[in-house]
Amino acid sequence: MPKQVRHILGTIFVVAVMFVGPFVLARHMLTVSRTDAFVADQPNYLAHQPPPKKIKMTPRLARLLRKEFHKVESVPRVFLTKLPETLPELDNANHKKRLFTSALLPLVLRANELILSDRARLMELRGKFENQILLKRAERKWLQTMAKKYRLKRKKDFRTKDIDFLLYKVDIIPPSLALAQAAMESGWGTSRFAQAGNALFGEWIWGDGDGLMPLGREEGKTHKIKRFEYLLDSISSYMTNLNRHPSYEELRRRRAELRELNIAVTGAALAPALVDYSERGADYVNDILSIINYNDLDGLDGARLVAHQSS
């Protein structure tokens, strides 16, 4: 396993042991269910924690990490509400990158986990369509919500092809790609938008929405940068954008082809489809690929969270 990947996973576990662990049980005792019986897997924001002020690696923790906690298939469920405030102050670039990636990796994996839960529900409903089984009211309502979210023209009287359309769009974004784009857009978590508004990807909004005004906004422009209460919401919004916006049809097509061929969906494979993500076009894509390759982020595309719990 690449050295940088080990450092990232190690930092995540240090945060889990030093800060999050003692509070998780108490938090879960306060949790109030926000979901119905059909949609069981939804974010539990009470389980999300503010970042620790300091992260110190003790000799004992270092030994534990070397022996037990370097497995990308068991990333701790440490979900931070926001990025560490110390990121802009760090002079050591490697430390800054490691802390940024460690903060976001569990959240990226969680966002993908929620997407996969939606895919599983879609497959379940597809089976009912094929067997001519009537959907329950809760199932129809959920399907209508998904149709609206992913801009399916048909809002009722769904057919099998409508489920297939949704399955084409409702799929994961490789962790390496999400992390590289977040690093690019937020300056490794140091930008004002990322620190003050959890705005990792610089999404624009207009009107009365909650947002931060760009300091150098051109005269006549009215846009703001969308603010998020939780980092998970910022990541989920970014993934929804890639999964439904017409500009990223090529990304979805490439991903579907990889699925069809039973080939791993990686950030390096999908990044070339992001030419329209930035006005810089191919130069932007090259920078994203450089971030992935230089920082060994591709080693995180196979990462998995530890056994599921409400989060």
SETIBA-61264 format. One record per residue (C-alpha): residue number from 0; x, y, z. Coordinates in pm, 1 decimal. Layout:
REM residues N
ATOM num       c1       c2       c3
ATOM NUM        X        Y        Z
...
This chain:
REM residues 311
ATOM num       c1       c2       c3
ATOM   0      0.0      0.0      0.0
ATOM   1    144.2    344.6    -89.4
ATOM   2    291.7    535.5    203.8
ATOM   3     56.9    832.5    160.3
ATOM   4   -248.8    606.8    175.5
ATOM   5   -123.7    458.8    504.1
ATOM   6    -75.2    809.4    644.8
ATOM   7   -428.8    909.3    544.4
ATOM   8   -588.7    605.4    704.6
ATOM   9   -371.0    649.4   1010.0
ATOM  10   -482.3   1008.6   1058.3
ATOM  11   -848.1    909.4   1027.2
ATOM  12   -807.1    649.0   1298.8
ATOM  13   -622.1    889.2   1527.4
ATOM  14   -915.3   1129.9   1505.2
ATOM  15  -1155.0    844.1   1576.2
ATOM  16   -968.7    731.2   1887.0
ATOM  17   -876.9   1070.8   2030.4
ATOM  18  -1190.7   1269.3   1966.0
ATOM  19  -1493.1   1096.7   1823.5
ATOM  20  -1501.8    766.6   2007.4
ATOM  21  -1600.7    889.7   2355.2
ATOM  22  -1899.2   1083.4   2219.8
ATOM  23  -2051.3    843.4   1968.4
ATOM  24  -2258.1    641.5   2215.7
ATOM  25  -2405.3    951.0   2379.1
ATOM  26  -2486.1   1101.0   2041.3
ATOM  27  -2663.5    789.4   1922.2
ATOM  28  -2879.0    783.3   2234.7
ATOM  29  -3013.2   1124.0   2126.5
ATOM  30  -3079.1   1022.0   1767.7
ATOM  31  -3432.8   1071.1   1640.1
ATOM  32  -3541.6    871.1   1337.5
ATOM  33  -3594.5   1087.7   1028.1
ATOM  34  -3685.0    814.3    783.5
ATOM  35  -3970.1    583.4    698.9
ATOM  36  -3955.8    205.6    677.2
ATOM  37  -3873.3    194.6    306.6
ATOM  38  -3583.0    442.6    309.7
ATOM  39  -3389.6    314.6    607.8
ATOM  40  -3040.4    441.2    522.1
ATOM  41  -3026.3    819.2    558.0
ATOM  42  -2768.8   1055.3    710.9
ATOM  43  -2777.9   1083.6   1088.6
ATOM  44  -2619.8   1422.7   1140.2
ATOM  45  -2617.8   1382.5   1519.1
ATOM  46  -2337.3   1132.2   1468.6
ATOM  47  -2122.0   1392.0   1289.2
ATOM  48  -1852.7   1564.6   1494.1
ATOM  49  -1664.4   1894.5   1481.3
ATOM  50  -1294.1   1852.2   1399.1
ATOM  51  -1044.3   1821.9   1684.5
ATOM  52   -832.5   2125.8   1761.5
ATOM  53   -512.1   1923.0   1758.0
ATOM  54   -409.7   1579.7   1635.6
ATOM  55   -118.0   1422.8   1822.5
ATOM  56     33.6   1087.1   1732.3
ATOM  57    141.1    904.5   2048.5
ATOM  58    389.0    613.9   2028.0
ATOM  59    115.4    370.6   2132.7
ATOM  60   -120.1    488.4   1860.0
ATOM  61    160.3    473.5   1606.1
ATOM  62    221.8    107.3   1693.3
ATOM  63   -149.5     28.4   1666.2
ATOM  64   -168.7    192.0   1327.3
ATOM  65    128.1      0.2   1193.3
ATOM  66    -22.5   -331.2   1303.1
ATOM  67   -396.6   -299.8   1252.1
ATOM  68   -530.1      6.6   1081.2
ATOM  69   -379.9     27.5    733.4
ATOM  70   -664.0   -148.2    553.7
ATOM  71   -856.7     58.2    301.3
ATOM  72  -1144.9   -185.3    335.2
ATOM  73  -1202.5    -73.6    695.4
ATOM  74  -1194.9    306.6    701.2
ATOM  75  -1331.1    433.3   1037.2
ATOM  76  -1670.7    605.7   1028.7
ATOM  77  -1539.1    944.3   1140.5
ATOM  78  -1773.0   1206.8    994.4
ATOM  79  -1668.0   1567.6   1056.1
ATOM  80  -1913.2   1855.7   1036.1
ATOM  81  -1649.4   2087.8    892.5
ATOM  82  -1283.7   2100.0    797.0
ATOM  83  -1013.2   2156.7   1059.4
ATOM  84   -958.7   2529.5   1108.1
ATOM  85   -583.8   2472.4   1124.7
ATOM  86   -555.7   2377.0    756.1
ATOM  87   -480.6   2730.0    626.9
ATOM  88   -213.0   2771.6    894.3
ATOM  89    -13.6   2458.5    811.5
ATOM  90    317.4   2521.5    636.0
ATOM  91    395.7   2155.2    574.9
ATOM  92    224.4   2072.5    244.0
ATOM  93    224.0   1697.5    302.8
ATOM  94     69.3   1736.9    647.0
ATOM  95   -194.9   1968.9    505.3
ATOM  96   -285.9   1728.5    225.3
ATOM  97   -296.8   1432.0    461.6
ATOM  98   -523.6   1610.5    709.9
ATOM  99   -754.5   1733.0    432.4
ATOM 100   -782.9   1390.5    271.8
ATOM 101   -829.5   1218.0    606.9
ATOM 102  -1116.8   1452.5    692.1
ATOM 103  -1297.6   1397.6    362.3
ATOM 104  -1237.5   1032.1    273.2
ATOM 105  -1493.5    887.1    519.6
ATOM 106  -1750.8   1141.4    400.6
ATOM 107  -1690.4   1061.5     33.6
ATOM 108  -1730.7    692.4    111.5
ATOM 109  -2049.1    765.6    306.7
ATOM 110  -2196.1    967.5     18.4
ATOM 111  -2122.4    677.6   -217.2
ATOM 112  -2271.5    434.6     33.7
ATOM 113  -2597.9    630.3     26.9
ATOM 114  -2595.0    625.6   -353.7
ATOM 115  -2543.9    249.4   -354.3
ATOM 116  -2838.5    214.2   -116.0
ATOM 117  -3051.9    402.8   -367.9
ATOM 118  -2925.4    175.2   -645.6
ATOM 119  -3021.1   -130.2   -442.6
ATOM 120  -3371.8      6.5   -391.3
ATOM 121  -3401.3     79.2   -763.4
ATOM 122  -3297.5   -276.8   -845.3
ATOM 123  -3557.2   -405.4   -599.7
ATOM 124  -3829.2   -199.7   -767.6
ATOM 125  -3711.2   -307.3  -1110.8
ATOM 126  -3764.3   -667.0  -1006.2
ATOM 127  -4119.9   -583.7   -904.7
ATOM 128  -4185.8   -423.7  -1243.7
ATOM 129  -4054.0   -730.7  -1423.8
ATOM 130  -4273.9   -957.9  -1212.8
ATOM 131  -4574.6   -725.3  -1249.0
ATOM 132  -4597.1   -665.2   -874.0
ATOM 133  -4772.8   -343.7   -774.4
ATOM 134  -4560.2    -94.2   -584.7
ATOM 135  -4652.5     11.9   -235.0
ATOM 136  -4744.2    374.1   -174.0
ATOM 137  -4411.7    448.4     -1.4
ATOM 138  -4225.1    293.6   -295.1
ATOM 139  -4414.0    503.9   -549.5
ATOM 140  -4352.7    818.0   -347.9
ATOM 141  -3981.1    745.3   -320.8
ATOM 142  -3960.0    675.2   -693.5
ATOM 143  -4127.6   1008.0   -766.6
ATOM 144  -3871.9   1180.4   -546.0
ATOM 145  -3586.4   1011.9   -733.1
ATOM 146  -3741.9   1100.7  -1068.6
ATOM 147  -3754.9   1466.5   -969.5
ATOM 148  -3402.4   1465.2   -826.8
ATOM 149  -3248.2   1308.9  -1137.1
ATOM 150  -3471.6   1495.2  -1382.8
ATOM 151  -3667.9   1206.5  -1524.3
ATOM 152  -3946.7   1346.2  -1742.3
ATOM 153  -4199.3   1084.2  -1635.0
ATOM 154  -4327.5   1155.5  -1282.5
ATOM 155  -4583.5    873.4  -1257.0
ATOM 156  -4689.2    551.5  -1431.8
ATOM 157  -4325.7    440.4  -1429.8
ATOM 158  -4193.7    165.5  -1653.7
ATOM 159  -3889.1    -60.2  -1647.8
ATOM 160  -3702.4    171.5  -1885.0
ATOM 161  -3750.7    455.4  -1636.1
ATOM 162  -3580.4    248.7  -1366.7
ATOM 163  -3295.9    177.3  -1609.3
ATOM 164  -3264.4    550.4  -1677.9
ATOM 165  -3229.0    616.0  -1306.2
ATOM 166  -2979.6    332.7  -1259.7
ATOM 167  -2769.4    492.0  -1534.7
ATOM 168  -2749.4    812.1  -1331.9
ATOM 169  -2756.4    688.9   -973.3
ATOM 170  -2404.6    555.3   -928.9
ATOM 171  -2086.6    625.3   -736.5
ATOM 172  -1818.5    886.3   -796.6
ATOM 173  -1469.7    737.2   -738.3
ATOM 174  -1311.0    868.6   -416.2
ATOM 175   -992.1    971.7   -596.3
ATOM 176  -1189.7   1195.2   -832.9
ATOM 177  -1399.5   1355.0   -558.9
ATOM 178  -1093.4   1418.5   -342.0
ATOM 179   -887.9   1559.6   -628.5
ATOM 180  -1164.3   1796.9   -735.9
ATOM 181  -1226.9   1906.9   -377.8
ATOM 182   -854.1   1971.6   -337.5
ATOM 183   -842.3   2170.8   -660.3
ATOM 184  -1154.2   2377.3   -592.6
ATOM 185  -1083.6   2448.6   -224.5
ATOM 186   -704.4   2477.1   -221.4
ATOM 187   -679.2   2162.4     -7.8
ATOM 188   -943.3   2298.3    226.2
ATOM 189   -786.1   2639.5    282.9
ATOM 190  -1024.5   2858.8     82.7
ATOM 191  -1262.8   3098.6    254.5
ATOM 192  -1558.2   2919.1     99.3
ATOM 193  -1446.7   2579.3    230.2
ATOM 194  -1364.8   2705.4    578.6
ATOM 195  -1664.3   2934.5    629.3
ATOM 196  -1931.4   2750.6    434.5
ATOM 197  -1825.1   2387.8    378.2
ATOM 198  -1824.7   2481.7      8.9
ATOM 199  -1575.3   2227.4   -120.9
ATOM 200  -1661.7   2252.4   -489.4
ATOM 201  -1756.8   2618.0   -535.5
ATOM 202  -2117.4   2561.5   -644.8
ATOM 203  -2288.3   2878.2   -766.8
ATOM 204  -2637.2   2984.3   -658.9
ATOM 205  -2857.2   3283.4   -734.2
ATOM 206  -3142.9   3451.6   -553.0
ATOM 207  -3209.8   3422.9   -182.0
ATOM 208  -3027.0   3095.7   -121.5
ATOM 209  -2774.0   3069.2    161.5
ATOM 210  -2438.2   3154.6     11.6
ATOM 211  -2109.4   3342.7     40.8
ATOM 212  -2039.3   3638.7   -185.2
ATOM 213  -1712.4   3609.9   -383.3
ATOM 214  -1479.2   3893.3   -285.4
ATOM 215  -1377.1   3965.3   -644.5
ATOM 216  -1717.0   3920.0   -807.1
ATOM 217  -1744.2   4113.1  -1132.9
ATOM 218  -1979.0   4408.9  -1150.6
ATOM 219  -2322.7   4302.8  -1268.8
ATOM 220  -2282.1   3942.7  -1150.5
ATOM 221  -2527.0   3824.2   -883.6
ATOM 222  -2410.2   3472.6   -803.1
ATOM 223  -2298.9   3345.4   -462.5
ATOM 224  -2114.2   3033.8   -351.5
ATOM 225  -2354.4   2785.5   -195.7
ATOM 226  -2305.4   2728.8    175.7
ATOM 227  -2361.7   2389.5    341.6
ATOM 228  -2426.7   2312.8    706.8
ATOM 229  -2246.6   1978.3    680.3
ATOM 230  -1952.2   1859.0    472.2
ATOM 231  -2150.4   1549.4    374.5
ATOM 232  -2414.5   1769.5    211.8
ATOM 233  -2149.8   1948.4      5.3
ATOM 234  -2011.9   1617.8   -121.2
ATOM 235  -2356.4   1473.1   -192.7
ATOM 236  -2455.5   1785.2   -385.1
ATOM 237  -2138.9   1759.5   -595.9
ATOM 238  -2210.3   1395.1   -674.8
ATOM 239  -2570.4   1471.7   -767.5
ATOM 240  -2443.5   1740.9  -1003.1
ATOM 241  -2212.3   1497.1  -1182.7
ATOM 242  -2486.1   1235.6  -1193.7
ATOM 243  -2757.4   1447.8  -1352.3
ATOM 244  -2617.9   1756.9  -1529.5
ATOM 245  -2615.7   1732.5  -1911.4
ATOM 246  -2253.7   1851.7  -1923.1
ATOM 247  -2135.1   1528.3  -1762.2
ATOM 248  -2314.1   1279.4  -1984.8
ATOM 249  -1977.0   1151.1  -2107.7
ATOM 250  -1874.6   1072.5  -1749.9
ATOM 251  -2191.3    870.8  -1697.9
ATOM 252  -2144.5    692.4  -2029.7
ATOM 253  -1786.6    593.4  -1942.4
ATOM 254  -1895.8    472.4  -1600.6
ATOM 255  -2176.8    261.8  -1747.1
ATOM 256  -1933.6    104.7  -1995.1
ATOM 257  -1696.6     12.9  -1713.1
ATOM 258  -1986.7   -141.5  -1523.0
ATOM 259  -2090.3   -340.0  -1829.1
ATOM 260  -1736.4   -471.9  -1872.7
ATOM 261  -1701.6   -544.9  -1499.1
ATOM 262  -1403.8   -308.3  -1477.4
ATOM 263  -1336.2    -99.0  -1166.9
ATOM 264  -1470.4    256.0  -1184.1
ATOM 265  -1170.4    479.4  -1108.5
ATOM 266  -1107.2    849.8  -1094.4
ATOM 267   -840.7    829.5  -1363.3
ATOM 268  -1088.4    660.2  -1597.3
ATOM 269  -1361.0    921.8  -1548.7
ATOM 270  -1156.0   1241.7  -1517.2
ATOM 271  -1111.3   1292.9  -1895.9
ATOM 272  -1490.6   1333.3  -1918.3
ATOM 273  -1476.3   1652.6  -1709.5
ATOM 274  -1360.8   1884.4  -1986.7
ATOM 275  -1673.9   2095.5  -1938.5
ATOM 276  -1640.7   2118.5  -1560.6
ATOM 277  -1411.4   2418.8  -1587.9
ATOM 278  -1347.9   2692.8  -1841.3
ATOM 279   -989.8   2562.4  -1846.4
ATOM 280  -1107.8   2248.5  -2024.2
ATOM 281   -831.7   1997.2  -2093.3
ATOM 282   -587.1   2181.7  -1866.9
ATOM 283   -826.4   2132.6  -1575.4
ATOM 284   -851.8   1760.7  -1651.6
ATOM 285   -472.6   1731.5  -1664.0
ATOM 286   -444.1   1902.6  -1326.4
ATOM 287   -699.4   1665.5  -1172.5
ATOM 288   -511.5   1364.7  -1309.1
ATOM 289   -185.2   1507.6  -1174.1
ATOM 290   -336.0   1547.1   -826.8
ATOM 291   -461.9   1188.5   -835.2
ATOM 292   -131.0   1045.6   -953.0
ATOM 293    108.6   1259.4   -747.3
ATOM 294    -81.1   1201.6   -422.6
ATOM 295   -155.5    830.8   -478.3
ATOM 296   -528.8    897.1   -449.5
ATOM 297   -604.7    610.5   -686.5
ATOM 298   -517.7    378.8   -397.9
ATOM 299   -833.1    501.0   -224.0
ATOM 300  -1076.6    401.5   -499.2
ATOM 301  -1117.3     61.1   -339.1
ATOM 302  -1164.0    199.7     12.2
ATOM 303  -1462.9     89.8    220.0
ATOM 304  -1610.5    203.4    549.8
ATOM 305  -1617.3    -31.6    846.0
ATOM 306  -1939.3   -222.6    918.9
ATOM 307  -2245.2     -4.0    876.3
ATOM 308  -2413.2    185.4   1156.3
ATOM 309  -2652.7    482.2   1154.6
ATOM 310  -2455.8    784.2   1032.3
